[in-house]
């Protein structure tokens, strides 16, 4: 079994990271002209937005996986292969840039200091710009099964991804927002079983999702939008 220390994060590239995310893309304003995809992988989001946003003029991607970034390059105006934990490199890559929309999807939970990275990204939001963040919910009901088993799962993907360094619940996620922004939970993605999404998971939104005290235990992922005034 692969342990977190043995796993090469820079090469990680599961199928879930390669596709465009419609649940996030529809939060990108149609007026967006400049877009930064942090953790762009193979550029699926950039490719989709180039075909759908009429005013989009500049797309920048950041990715630690060099091979994936090479696939993404045709869809990007600028591509940066870097480790977000290297704050100096991150600042250098963003120097002189501002963005209407920044997307950090399934990224911050892999960092030792996600709050610092979020703050740096926030410095490069244009007036009225927004940072879209998605992170998994460690308070999903399946965590209680693992508590009973007295064993924390280490998986290839999902809530218990073996390269996650930080873990978040409902009251934590808006604290990831950069200073001088207003953050809200824009979306809750529901899933009954963490490892496998099903078509009927959408029913959770209209059943348990309407019960505030219960719904958080069936949230698979939170989507936060932090907007600069």
mmCIF file of the C-alpha atoms, coordinates in Angstrom:
data_MODEL
# 
_entry.id   MODEL 
# 
loop_
_atom_site.group_PDB 
_atom_site.id 
_atom_site.type_symbol 
_atom_site.label_atom_id 
_atom_site.label_alt_id 
_atom_site.label_comp_id 
_atom_site.label_asym_id 
_atom_site.label_entity_id 
_atom_site.label_seq_id 
_atom_site.pdbx_PDB_ins_code 
_atom_site.Cartn_x 
_atom_site.Cartn_y 
_atom_site.Cartn_z 
_atom_site.occupancy 
_atom_site.B_iso_or_equiv 
_atom_site.pdbx_formal_charge 
_atom_site.auth_seq_id 
_atom_site.auth_comp_id 
_atom_site.auth_asym_id 
_atom_site.auth_atom_id 
_atom_site.pdbx_PDB_model_num 
ATOM 1   C CA . UNK A 1 1   ? 0.000   0.000  0.000   1.00 0.00 ? 1   UNK A CA 1 
ATOM 2   C CA . UNK A 1 2   ? 1.293   3.443  -0.913  1.00 0.00 ? 2   UNK A CA 1 
ATOM 3   C CA . UNK A 1 3   ? 1.764   5.743  2.054   1.00 0.00 ? 3   UNK A CA 1 
ATOM 4   C CA . UNK A 1 4   ? 1.484   9.550  1.875   1.00 0.00 ? 4   UNK A CA 1 
ATOM 5   C CA . UNK A 1 5   ? 5.248   9.892  2.252   1.00 0.00 ? 5   UNK A CA 1 
ATOM 6   C CA . UNK A 1 6   ? 5.874   7.548  -0.654  1.00 0.00 ? 6   UNK A CA 1 
ATOM 7   C CA . UNK A 1 7   ? 3.351   9.221  -2.921  1.00 0.00 ? 7   UNK A CA 1 
ATOM 8   C CA . UNK A 1 8   ? 4.693   11.657 -5.522  1.00 0.00 ? 8   UNK A CA 1 
ATOM 9   C CA . UNK A 1 9   ? 2.239   14.551 -5.435  1.00 0.00 ? 9   UNK A CA 1 
ATOM 10  C CA . UNK A 1 10  ? 3.855   16.181 -8.456  1.00 0.00 ? 10  UNK A CA 1 
ATOM 11  C CA . UNK A 1 11  ? 2.848   13.219 -10.622 1.00 0.00 ? 11  UNK A CA 1 
ATOM 12  C CA . UNK A 1 12  ? -0.625  12.719 -9.260  1.00 0.00 ? 12  UNK A CA 1 
ATOM 13  C CA . UNK A 1 13  ? -3.151  12.933 -12.065 1.00 0.00 ? 13  UNK A CA 1 
ATOM 14  C CA . UNK A 1 14  ? -6.293  10.905 -11.408 1.00 0.00 ? 14  UNK A CA 1 
ATOM 15  C CA . UNK A 1 15  ? -9.229  11.105 -13.798 1.00 0.00 ? 15  UNK A CA 1 
ATOM 16  C CA . UNK A 1 16  ? -11.162 13.379 -11.441 1.00 0.00 ? 16  UNK A CA 1 
ATOM 17  C CA . UNK A 1 17  ? -8.593  16.149 -11.968 1.00 0.00 ? 17  UNK A CA 1 
ATOM 18  C CA . UNK A 1 18  ? -8.629  15.994 -15.771 1.00 0.00 ? 18  UNK A CA 1 
ATOM 19  C CA . UNK A 1 19  ? -12.176 17.011 -16.602 1.00 0.00 ? 19  UNK A CA 1 
ATOM 20  C CA . UNK A 1 20  ? -13.975 20.344 -16.701 1.00 0.00 ? 20  UNK A CA 1 
ATOM 21  C CA . UNK A 1 21  ? -16.060 20.965 -13.601 1.00 0.00 ? 21  UNK A CA 1 
ATOM 22  C CA . UNK A 1 22  ? -19.549 22.186 -14.586 1.00 0.00 ? 22  UNK A CA 1 
ATOM 23  C CA . UNK A 1 23  ? -20.447 22.641 -10.909 1.00 0.00 ? 23  UNK A CA 1 
ATOM 24  C CA . UNK A 1 24  ? -17.669 25.232 -10.688 1.00 0.00 ? 24  UNK A CA 1 
ATOM 25  C CA . UNK A 1 25  ? -17.581 26.634 -14.203 1.00 0.00 ? 25  UNK A CA 1 
ATOM 26  C CA . UNK A 1 26  ? -21.113 27.995 -13.962 1.00 0.00 ? 26  UNK A CA 1 
ATOM 27  C CA . UNK A 1 27  ? -19.936 30.161 -11.049 1.00 0.00 ? 27  UNK A CA 1 
ATOM 28  C CA . UNK A 1 28  ? -17.500 31.979 -13.358 1.00 0.00 ? 28  UNK A CA 1 
ATOM 29  C CA . UNK A 1 29  ? -19.154 35.272 -14.407 1.00 0.00 ? 29  UNK A CA 1 
ATOM 30  C CA . UNK A 1 30  ? -19.727 35.680 -18.139 1.00 0.00 ? 30  UNK A CA 1 
ATOM 31  C CA . UNK A 1 31  ? -18.078 39.084 -17.890 1.00 0.00 ? 31  UNK A CA 1 
ATOM 32  C CA . UNK A 1 32  ? -14.735 37.489 -16.917 1.00 0.00 ? 32  UNK A CA 1 
ATOM 33  C CA . UNK A 1 33  ? -11.873 38.776 -19.045 1.00 0.00 ? 33  UNK A CA 1 
ATOM 34  C CA . UNK A 1 34  ? -8.892  37.453 -17.105 1.00 0.00 ? 34  UNK A CA 1 
ATOM 35  C CA . UNK A 1 35  ? -8.868  34.009 -15.510 1.00 0.00 ? 35  UNK A CA 1 
ATOM 36  C CA . UNK A 1 36  ? -6.355  32.111 -13.382 1.00 0.00 ? 36  UNK A CA 1 
ATOM 37  C CA . UNK A 1 37  ? -6.702  28.355 -12.897 1.00 0.00 ? 37  UNK A CA 1 
ATOM 38  C CA . UNK A 1 38  ? -4.640  27.238 -9.904  1.00 0.00 ? 38  UNK A CA 1 
ATOM 39  C CA . UNK A 1 39  ? -4.077  23.519 -10.303 1.00 0.00 ? 39  UNK A CA 1 
ATOM 40  C CA . UNK A 1 40  ? -5.157  23.562 -13.953 1.00 0.00 ? 40  UNK A CA 1 
ATOM 41  C CA . UNK A 1 41  ? -4.026  19.988 -14.668 1.00 0.00 ? 41  UNK A CA 1 
ATOM 42  C CA . UNK A 1 42  ? -4.563  19.305 -18.399 1.00 0.00 ? 42  UNK A CA 1 
ATOM 43  C CA . UNK A 1 43  ? -6.444  22.535 -19.041 1.00 0.00 ? 43  UNK A CA 1 
ATOM 44  C CA . UNK A 1 44  ? -9.993  21.207 -19.391 1.00 0.00 ? 44  UNK A CA 1 
ATOM 45  C CA . UNK A 1 45  ? -11.498 24.214 -17.601 1.00 0.00 ? 45  UNK A CA 1 
ATOM 46  C CA . UNK A 1 46  ? -9.482  26.694 -19.669 1.00 0.00 ? 46  UNK A CA 1 
ATOM 47  C CA . UNK A 1 47  ? -10.483 24.978 -22.909 1.00 0.00 ? 47  UNK A CA 1 
ATOM 48  C CA . UNK A 1 48  ? -14.143 25.052 -21.967 1.00 0.00 ? 48  UNK A CA 1 
ATOM 49  C CA . UNK A 1 49  ? -14.128 28.701 -20.897 1.00 0.00 ? 49  UNK A CA 1 
ATOM 50  C CA . UNK A 1 50  ? -12.373 29.797 -24.091 1.00 0.00 ? 50  UNK A CA 1 
ATOM 51  C CA . UNK A 1 51  ? -15.308 28.387 -26.034 1.00 0.00 ? 51  UNK A CA 1 
ATOM 52  C CA . UNK A 1 52  ? -18.030 29.836 -23.816 1.00 0.00 ? 52  UNK A CA 1 
ATOM 53  C CA . UNK A 1 53  ? -16.943 33.232 -22.434 1.00 0.00 ? 53  UNK A CA 1 
ATOM 54  C CA . UNK A 1 54  ? -17.116 35.894 -25.150 1.00 0.00 ? 54  UNK A CA 1 
ATOM 55  C CA . UNK A 1 55  ? -15.020 38.478 -23.286 1.00 0.00 ? 55  UNK A CA 1 
ATOM 56  C CA . UNK A 1 56  ? -12.243 36.164 -22.115 1.00 0.00 ? 56  UNK A CA 1 
ATOM 57  C CA . UNK A 1 57  ? -8.887  37.513 -23.273 1.00 0.00 ? 57  UNK A CA 1 
ATOM 58  C CA . UNK A 1 58  ? -6.268  36.036 -20.934 1.00 0.00 ? 58  UNK A CA 1 
ATOM 59  C CA . UNK A 1 59  ? -6.062  32.641 -19.268 1.00 0.00 ? 59  UNK A CA 1 
ATOM 60  C CA . UNK A 1 60  ? -3.208  31.674 -16.962 1.00 0.00 ? 60  UNK A CA 1 
ATOM 61  C CA . UNK A 1 61  ? -2.628  28.212 -15.535 1.00 0.00 ? 61  UNK A CA 1 
ATOM 62  C CA . UNK A 1 62  ? -0.571  26.898 -12.620 1.00 0.00 ? 62  UNK A CA 1 
ATOM 63  C CA . UNK A 1 63  ? 0.219   23.243 -12.072 1.00 0.00 ? 63  UNK A CA 1 
ATOM 64  C CA . UNK A 1 64  ? 2.764   21.172 -10.144 1.00 0.00 ? 64  UNK A CA 1 
ATOM 65  C CA . UNK A 1 65  ? 2.446   18.232 -12.553 1.00 0.00 ? 65  UNK A CA 1 
ATOM 66  C CA . UNK A 1 66  ? 4.766   19.132 -15.439 1.00 0.00 ? 66  UNK A CA 1 
ATOM 67  C CA . UNK A 1 67  ? 3.407   16.502 -17.825 1.00 0.00 ? 67  UNK A CA 1 
ATOM 68  C CA . UNK A 1 68  ? -0.184  17.634 -17.272 1.00 0.00 ? 68  UNK A CA 1 
ATOM 69  C CA . UNK A 1 69  ? 0.809   21.273 -17.782 1.00 0.00 ? 69  UNK A CA 1 
ATOM 70  C CA . UNK A 1 70  ? 2.301   20.453 -21.169 1.00 0.00 ? 70  UNK A CA 1 
ATOM 71  C CA . UNK A 1 71  ? -1.091  19.133 -22.253 1.00 0.00 ? 71  UNK A CA 1 
ATOM 72  C CA . UNK A 1 72  ? -2.734  22.305 -20.957 1.00 0.00 ? 72  UNK A CA 1 
ATOM 73  C CA . UNK A 1 73  ? -0.368  24.782 -22.658 1.00 0.00 ? 73  UNK A CA 1 
ATOM 74  C CA . UNK A 1 74  ? -2.330  25.144 -25.935 1.00 0.00 ? 74  UNK A CA 1 
ATOM 75  C CA . UNK A 1 75  ? -5.293  26.446 -23.928 1.00 0.00 ? 75  UNK A CA 1 
ATOM 76  C CA . UNK A 1 76  ? -3.275  28.924 -21.853 1.00 0.00 ? 76  UNK A CA 1 
ATOM 77  C CA . UNK A 1 77  ? -1.744  32.320 -22.503 1.00 0.00 ? 77  UNK A CA 1 
ATOM 78  C CA . UNK A 1 78  ? 0.771   31.682 -19.721 1.00 0.00 ? 78  UNK A CA 1 
ATOM 79  C CA . UNK A 1 79  ? 1.662   28.467 -17.904 1.00 0.00 ? 79  UNK A CA 1 
ATOM 80  C CA . UNK A 1 80  ? 3.583   28.160 -14.648 1.00 0.00 ? 80  UNK A CA 1 
ATOM 81  C CA . UNK A 1 81  ? 4.912   24.866 -13.319 1.00 0.00 ? 81  UNK A CA 1 
ATOM 82  C CA . UNK A 1 82  ? 5.460   25.451 -9.623  1.00 0.00 ? 82  UNK A CA 1 
ATOM 83  C CA . UNK A 1 83  ? 4.872   24.240 -6.105  1.00 0.00 ? 83  UNK A CA 1 
ATOM 84  C CA . UNK A 1 84  ? 2.399   26.564 -4.401  1.00 0.00 ? 84  UNK A CA 1 
ATOM 85  C CA . UNK A 1 85  ? 4.251   26.049 -1.128  1.00 0.00 ? 85  UNK A CA 1 
ATOM 86  C CA . UNK A 1 86  ? 7.086   28.100 -2.661  1.00 0.00 ? 86  UNK A CA 1 
ATOM 87  C CA . UNK A 1 87  ? 5.511   31.473 -1.932  1.00 0.00 ? 87  UNK A CA 1 
ATOM 88  C CA . UNK A 1 88  ? 8.332   33.419 -3.557  1.00 0.00 ? 88  UNK A CA 1 
ATOM 89  C CA . UNK A 1 89  ? 7.857   31.512 -6.815  1.00 0.00 ? 89  UNK A CA 1 
ATOM 90  C CA . UNK A 1 90  ? 4.103   32.029 -6.611  1.00 0.00 ? 90  UNK A CA 1 
ATOM 91  C CA . UNK A 1 91  ? 4.501   35.771 -6.116  1.00 0.00 ? 91  UNK A CA 1 
ATOM 92  C CA . UNK A 1 92  ? 6.998   35.962 -8.983  1.00 0.00 ? 92  UNK A CA 1 
ATOM 93  C CA . UNK A 1 93  ? 4.650   34.130 -11.340 1.00 0.00 ? 93  UNK A CA 1 
ATOM 94  C CA . UNK A 1 94  ? 1.783   36.478 -10.471 1.00 0.00 ? 94  UNK A CA 1 
ATOM 95  C CA . UNK A 1 95  ? 3.815   39.684 -10.531 1.00 0.00 ? 95  UNK A CA 1 
ATOM 96  C CA . UNK A 1 96  ? 1.939   42.433 -12.356 1.00 0.00 ? 96  UNK A CA 1 
ATOM 97  C CA . UNK A 1 97  ? -1.146  40.275 -12.939 1.00 0.00 ? 97  UNK A CA 1 
ATOM 98  C CA . UNK A 1 98  ? -4.722  40.773 -11.774 1.00 0.00 ? 98  UNK A CA 1 
ATOM 99  C CA . UNK A 1 99  ? -7.657  38.513 -12.502 1.00 0.00 ? 99  UNK A CA 1 
ATOM 100 C CA . UNK A 1 100 ? -11.417 38.833 -12.626 1.00 0.00 ? 100 UNK A CA 1 
ATOM 101 C CA . UNK A 1 101 ? -11.760 35.194 -11.572 1.00 0.00 ? 101 UNK A CA 1 
ATOM 102 C CA . UNK A 1 102 ? -9.341  32.828 -9.864  1.00 0.00 ? 102 UNK A CA 1 
ATOM 103 C CA . UNK A 1 103 ? -10.198 29.157 -9.474  1.00 0.00 ? 103 UNK A CA 1 
ATOM 104 C CA . UNK A 1 104 ? -8.549  26.928 -6.870  1.00 0.00 ? 104 UNK A CA 1 
ATOM 105 C CA . UNK A 1 105 ? -10.421 23.642 -7.212  1.00 0.00 ? 105 UNK A CA 1 
ATOM 106 C CA . UNK A 1 106 ? -9.298  20.711 -5.063  1.00 0.00 ? 106 UNK A CA 1 
ATOM 107 C CA . UNK A 1 107 ? -5.989  22.428 -4.368  1.00 0.00 ? 107 UNK A CA 1 
ATOM 108 C CA . UNK A 1 108 ? -5.792  24.075 -0.946  1.00 0.00 ? 108 UNK A CA 1 
ATOM 109 C CA . UNK A 1 109 ? -6.294  20.877 1.036   1.00 0.00 ? 109 UNK A CA 1 
ATOM 110 C CA . UNK A 1 110 ? -2.987  19.613 -0.399  1.00 0.00 ? 110 UNK A CA 1 
ATOM 111 C CA . UNK A 1 111 ? -0.999  22.487 1.104   1.00 0.00 ? 111 UNK A CA 1 
ATOM 112 C CA . UNK A 1 112 ? 0.657   22.891 4.490   1.00 0.00 ? 112 UNK A CA 1 
ATOM 113 C CA . UNK A 1 113 ? -0.379  26.562 4.619   1.00 0.00 ? 113 UNK A CA 1 
ATOM 114 C CA . UNK A 1 114 ? -3.431  27.049 2.392   1.00 0.00 ? 114 UNK A CA 1 
ATOM 115 C CA . UNK A 1 115 ? -4.322  30.313 4.149   1.00 0.00 ? 115 UNK A CA 1 
ATOM 116 C CA . UNK A 1 116 ? -1.065  31.954 3.047   1.00 0.00 ? 116 UNK A CA 1 
ATOM 117 C CA . UNK A 1 117 ? -1.563  30.836 -0.552  1.00 0.00 ? 117 UNK A CA 1 
ATOM 118 C CA . UNK A 1 118 ? -5.151  32.083 -0.531  1.00 0.00 ? 118 UNK A CA 1 
ATOM 119 C CA . UNK A 1 119 ? -3.946  35.450 0.775   1.00 0.00 ? 119 UNK A CA 1 
ATOM 120 C CA . UNK A 1 120 ? -1.399  35.731 -2.032  1.00 0.00 ? 120 UNK A CA 1 
ATOM 121 C CA . UNK A 1 121 ? -4.039  34.869 -4.621  1.00 0.00 ? 121 UNK A CA 1 
ATOM 122 C CA . UNK A 1 122 ? -6.325  37.473 -3.095  1.00 0.00 ? 122 UNK A CA 1 
ATOM 123 C CA . UNK A 1 123 ? -3.713  40.152 -3.709  1.00 0.00 ? 123 UNK A CA 1 
ATOM 124 C CA . UNK A 1 124 ? -4.151  39.507 -7.428  1.00 0.00 ? 124 UNK A CA 1 
ATOM 125 C CA . UNK A 1 125 ? -7.916  39.802 -7.610  1.00 0.00 ? 125 UNK A CA 1 
ATOM 126 C CA . UNK A 1 126 ? -9.167  42.727 -9.665  1.00 0.00 ? 126 UNK A CA 1 
ATOM 127 C CA . UNK A 1 127 ? -11.738 45.059 -8.131  1.00 0.00 ? 127 UNK A CA 1 
ATOM 128 C CA . UNK A 1 128 ? -14.956 43.088 -8.015  1.00 0.00 ? 128 UNK A CA 1 
ATOM 129 C CA . UNK A 1 129 ? -13.035 39.898 -8.767  1.00 0.00 ? 129 UNK A CA 1 
ATOM 130 C CA . UNK A 1 130 ? -13.687 36.578 -7.091  1.00 0.00 ? 130 UNK A CA 1 
ATOM 131 C CA . UNK A 1 131 ? -11.786 33.552 -5.894  1.00 0.00 ? 131 UNK A CA 1 
ATOM 132 C CA . UNK A 1 132 ? -13.636 30.244 -6.256  1.00 0.00 ? 132 UNK A CA 1 
ATOM 133 C CA . UNK A 1 133 ? -12.445 27.539 -3.868  1.00 0.00 ? 133 UNK A CA 1 
ATOM 134 C CA . UNK A 1 134 ? -13.559 23.931 -3.578  1.00 0.00 ? 134 UNK A CA 1 
ATOM 135 C CA . UNK A 1 135 ? -12.482 21.683 -0.705  1.00 0.00 ? 135 UNK A CA 1 
ATOM 136 C CA . UNK A 1 136 ? -13.724 18.341 0.628   1.00 0.00 ? 136 UNK A CA 1 
ATOM 137 C CA . UNK A 1 137 ? -15.744 18.034 3.836   1.00 0.00 ? 137 UNK A CA 1 
ATOM 138 C CA . UNK A 1 138 ? -14.062 15.837 6.446   1.00 0.00 ? 138 UNK A CA 1 
ATOM 139 C CA . UNK A 1 139 ? -17.339 15.828 8.435   1.00 0.00 ? 139 UNK A CA 1 
ATOM 140 C CA . UNK A 1 140 ? -19.068 13.620 5.839   1.00 0.00 ? 140 UNK A CA 1 
ATOM 141 C CA . UNK A 1 141 ? -20.945 10.859 7.672   1.00 0.00 ? 141 UNK A CA 1 
ATOM 142 C CA . UNK A 1 142 ? -18.497 8.149  6.543   1.00 0.00 ? 142 UNK A CA 1 
ATOM 143 C CA . UNK A 1 143 ? -15.854 9.558  8.882   1.00 0.00 ? 143 UNK A CA 1 
ATOM 144 C CA . UNK A 1 144 ? -17.822 8.035  11.762  1.00 0.00 ? 144 UNK A CA 1 
ATOM 145 C CA . UNK A 1 145 ? -17.393 4.558  10.265  1.00 0.00 ? 145 UNK A CA 1 
ATOM 146 C CA . UNK A 1 146 ? -13.645 5.035  10.218  1.00 0.00 ? 146 UNK A CA 1 
ATOM 147 C CA . UNK A 1 147 ? -13.671 6.319  13.785  1.00 0.00 ? 147 UNK A CA 1 
ATOM 148 C CA . UNK A 1 148 ? -15.380 3.100  14.830  1.00 0.00 ? 148 UNK A CA 1 
ATOM 149 C CA . UNK A 1 149 ? -12.788 1.090  12.915  1.00 0.00 ? 149 UNK A CA 1 
ATOM 150 C CA . UNK A 1 150 ? -10.004 3.151  14.491  1.00 0.00 ? 150 UNK A CA 1 
ATOM 151 C CA . UNK A 1 151 ? -8.311  3.521  11.115  1.00 0.00 ? 151 UNK A CA 1 
ATOM 152 C CA . UNK A 1 152 ? -7.997  6.543  8.840   1.00 0.00 ? 152 UNK A CA 1 
ATOM 153 C CA . UNK A 1 153 ? -8.353  5.565  5.165   1.00 0.00 ? 153 UNK A CA 1 
ATOM 154 C CA . UNK A 1 154 ? -5.706  6.520  2.590   1.00 0.00 ? 154 UNK A CA 1 
ATOM 155 C CA . UNK A 1 155 ? -7.208  6.666  -0.873  1.00 0.00 ? 155 UNK A CA 1 
ATOM 156 C CA . UNK A 1 156 ? -6.253  7.750  -4.354  1.00 0.00 ? 156 UNK A CA 1 
ATOM 157 C CA . UNK A 1 157 ? -8.868  10.508 -4.482  1.00 0.00 ? 157 UNK A CA 1 
ATOM 158 C CA . UNK A 1 158 ? -11.829 12.048 -2.677  1.00 0.00 ? 158 UNK A CA 1 
ATOM 159 C CA . UNK A 1 159 ? -12.216 13.165 0.916   1.00 0.00 ? 159 UNK A CA 1 
ATOM 160 C CA . UNK A 1 160 ? -9.577  10.736 2.135   1.00 0.00 ? 160 UNK A CA 1 
ATOM 161 C CA . UNK A 1 161 ? -7.059  11.420 -0.626  1.00 0.00 ? 161 UNK A CA 1 
ATOM 162 C CA . UNK A 1 162 ? -3.665  10.293 0.644   1.00 0.00 ? 162 UNK A CA 1 
ATOM 163 C CA . UNK A 1 163 ? -1.990  13.592 -0.283  1.00 0.00 ? 163 UNK A CA 1 
ATOM 164 C CA . UNK A 1 164 ? -4.309  15.835 1.744   1.00 0.00 ? 164 UNK A CA 1 
ATOM 165 C CA . UNK A 1 165 ? -2.500  17.806 4.429   1.00 0.00 ? 165 UNK A CA 1 
ATOM 166 C CA . UNK A 1 166 ? -5.383  19.950 5.736   1.00 0.00 ? 166 UNK A CA 1 
ATOM 167 C CA . UNK A 1 167 ? -8.964  19.042 6.563   1.00 0.00 ? 167 UNK A CA 1 
ATOM 168 C CA . UNK A 1 168 ? -12.038 21.259 6.643   1.00 0.00 ? 168 UNK A CA 1 
ATOM 169 C CA . UNK A 1 169 ? -15.605 21.341 7.934   1.00 0.00 ? 169 UNK A CA 1 
ATOM 170 C CA . UNK A 1 170 ? -18.392 23.851 7.367   1.00 0.00 ? 170 UNK A CA 1 
ATOM 171 C CA . UNK A 1 171 ? -17.149 26.477 9.805   1.00 0.00 ? 171 UNK A CA 1 
ATOM 172 C CA . UNK A 1 172 ? -13.618 26.262 8.427   1.00 0.00 ? 172 UNK A CA 1 
ATOM 173 C CA . UNK A 1 173 ? -14.170 26.786 4.735   1.00 0.00 ? 173 UNK A CA 1 
ATOM 174 C CA . UNK A 1 174 ? -14.988 30.494 4.614   1.00 0.00 ? 174 UNK A CA 1 
ATOM 175 C CA . UNK A 1 175 ? -11.864 31.139 6.727   1.00 0.00 ? 175 UNK A CA 1 
ATOM 176 C CA . UNK A 1 176 ? -9.863  30.106 3.673   1.00 0.00 ? 176 UNK A CA 1 
ATOM 177 C CA . UNK A 1 177 ? -10.914 33.333 1.961   1.00 0.00 ? 177 UNK A CA 1 
ATOM 178 C CA . UNK A 1 178 ? -8.274  36.046 1.448   1.00 0.00 ? 178 UNK A CA 1 
ATOM 179 C CA . UNK A 1 179 ? -8.338  39.211 3.571   1.00 0.00 ? 179 UNK A CA 1 
ATOM 180 C CA . UNK A 1 180 ? -10.557 42.020 2.314   1.00 0.00 ? 180 UNK A CA 1 
ATOM 181 C CA . UNK A 1 181 ? -12.986 39.694 0.602   1.00 0.00 ? 181 UNK A CA 1 
ATOM 182 C CA . UNK A 1 182 ? -16.523 38.616 1.440   1.00 0.00 ? 182 UNK A CA 1 
ATOM 183 C CA . UNK A 1 183 ? -16.873 34.842 1.422   1.00 0.00 ? 183 UNK A CA 1 
ATOM 184 C CA . UNK A 1 184 ? -19.943 32.638 1.258   1.00 0.00 ? 184 UNK A CA 1 
ATOM 185 C CA . UNK A 1 185 ? -20.586 28.946 0.757   1.00 0.00 ? 185 UNK A CA 1 
ATOM 186 C CA . UNK A 1 186 ? -21.943 29.146 -2.765  1.00 0.00 ? 186 UNK A CA 1 
ATOM 187 C CA . UNK A 1 187 ? -22.603 25.457 -3.209  1.00 0.00 ? 187 UNK A CA 1 
ATOM 188 C CA . UNK A 1 188 ? -22.790 22.204 -1.328  1.00 0.00 ? 188 UNK A CA 1 
ATOM 189 C CA . UNK A 1 189 ? -22.103 19.070 -3.338  1.00 0.00 ? 189 UNK A CA 1 
ATOM 190 C CA . UNK A 1 190 ? -23.898 16.100 -1.829  1.00 0.00 ? 190 UNK A CA 1 
ATOM 191 C CA . UNK A 1 191 ? -22.861 12.486 -1.996  1.00 0.00 ? 191 UNK A CA 1 
ATOM 192 C CA . UNK A 1 192 ? -24.227 9.572  0.008   1.00 0.00 ? 192 UNK A CA 1 
ATOM 193 C CA . UNK A 1 193 ? -21.094 7.447  -0.363  1.00 0.00 ? 193 UNK A CA 1 
ATOM 194 C CA . UNK A 1 194 ? -17.772 9.232  -0.508  1.00 0.00 ? 194 UNK A CA 1 
ATOM 195 C CA . UNK A 1 195 ? -15.982 6.970  -2.968  1.00 0.00 ? 195 UNK A CA 1 
ATOM 196 C CA . UNK A 1 196 ? -18.636 6.768  -5.657  1.00 0.00 ? 196 UNK A CA 1 
ATOM 197 C CA . UNK A 1 197 ? -20.981 9.420  -6.895  1.00 0.00 ? 197 UNK A CA 1 
ATOM 198 C CA . UNK A 1 198 ? -24.378 8.250  -8.141  1.00 0.00 ? 198 UNK A CA 1 
ATOM 199 C CA . UNK A 1 199 ? -27.000 9.949  -10.241 1.00 0.00 ? 199 UNK A CA 1 
ATOM 200 C CA . UNK A 1 200 ? -29.465 9.756  -7.396  1.00 0.00 ? 200 UNK A CA 1 
ATOM 201 C CA . UNK A 1 201 ? -27.111 11.705 -5.137  1.00 0.00 ? 201 UNK A CA 1 
ATOM 202 C CA . UNK A 1 202 ? -28.857 14.812 -6.474  1.00 0.00 ? 202 UNK A CA 1 
ATOM 203 C CA . UNK A 1 203 ? -31.902 13.724 -4.460  1.00 0.00 ? 203 UNK A CA 1 
ATOM 204 C CA . UNK A 1 204 ? -29.959 14.453 -1.284  1.00 0.00 ? 204 UNK A CA 1 
ATOM 205 C CA . UNK A 1 205 ? -30.077 18.139 -2.159  1.00 0.00 ? 205 UNK A CA 1 
ATOM 206 C CA . UNK A 1 206 ? -33.874 18.096 -2.116  1.00 0.00 ? 206 UNK A CA 1 
ATOM 207 C CA . UNK A 1 207 ? -34.290 15.796 0.890   1.00 0.00 ? 207 UNK A CA 1 
ATOM 208 C CA . UNK A 1 208 ? -31.595 15.812 3.575   1.00 0.00 ? 208 UNK A CA 1 
ATOM 209 C CA . UNK A 1 209 ? -30.149 18.933 1.997   1.00 0.00 ? 209 UNK A CA 1 
ATOM 210 C CA . UNK A 1 210 ? -33.157 20.857 3.270   1.00 0.00 ? 210 UNK A CA 1 
ATOM 211 C CA . UNK A 1 211 ? -32.465 19.936 6.900   1.00 0.00 ? 211 UNK A CA 1 
ATOM 212 C CA . UNK A 1 212 ? -29.775 22.382 8.119   1.00 0.00 ? 212 UNK A CA 1 
ATOM 213 C CA . UNK A 1 213 ? -28.621 20.406 11.160  1.00 0.00 ? 213 UNK A CA 1 
ATOM 214 C CA . UNK A 1 214 ? -28.306 17.183 9.147   1.00 0.00 ? 214 UNK A CA 1 
ATOM 215 C CA . UNK A 1 215 ? -27.206 18.187 5.657   1.00 0.00 ? 215 UNK A CA 1 
ATOM 216 C CA . UNK A 1 216 ? -23.585 18.962 6.513   1.00 0.00 ? 216 UNK A CA 1 
ATOM 217 C CA . UNK A 1 217 ? -22.920 15.268 7.163   1.00 0.00 ? 217 UNK A CA 1 
ATOM 218 C CA . UNK A 1 218 ? -23.809 14.437 3.567   1.00 0.00 ? 218 UNK A CA 1 
ATOM 219 C CA . UNK A 1 219 ? -21.799 17.218 1.953   1.00 0.00 ? 219 UNK A CA 1 
ATOM 220 C CA . UNK A 1 220 ? -18.981 15.744 -0.083  1.00 0.00 ? 220 UNK A CA 1 
ATOM 221 C CA . UNK A 1 221 ? -17.486 19.085 -1.059  1.00 0.00 ? 221 UNK A CA 1 
ATOM 222 C CA . UNK A 1 222 ? -17.950 22.774 -0.280  1.00 0.00 ? 222 UNK A CA 1 
ATOM 223 C CA . UNK A 1 223 ? -17.605 25.488 -2.891  1.00 0.00 ? 223 UNK A CA 1 
ATOM 224 C CA . UNK A 1 224 ? -16.729 28.907 -1.522  1.00 0.00 ? 224 UNK A CA 1 
ATOM 225 C CA . UNK A 1 225 ? -16.821 32.185 -3.454  1.00 0.00 ? 225 UNK A CA 1 
ATOM 226 C CA . UNK A 1 226 ? -14.744 35.013 -1.991  1.00 0.00 ? 226 UNK A CA 1 
ATOM 227 C CA . UNK A 1 227 ? -15.399 38.336 -3.696  1.00 0.00 ? 227 UNK A CA 1 
ATOM 228 C CA . UNK A 1 228 ? -13.378 41.524 -3.509  1.00 0.00 ? 228 UNK A CA 1 
ATOM 229 C CA . UNK A 1 229 ? -15.525 44.655 -3.210  1.00 0.00 ? 229 UNK A CA 1 
# 
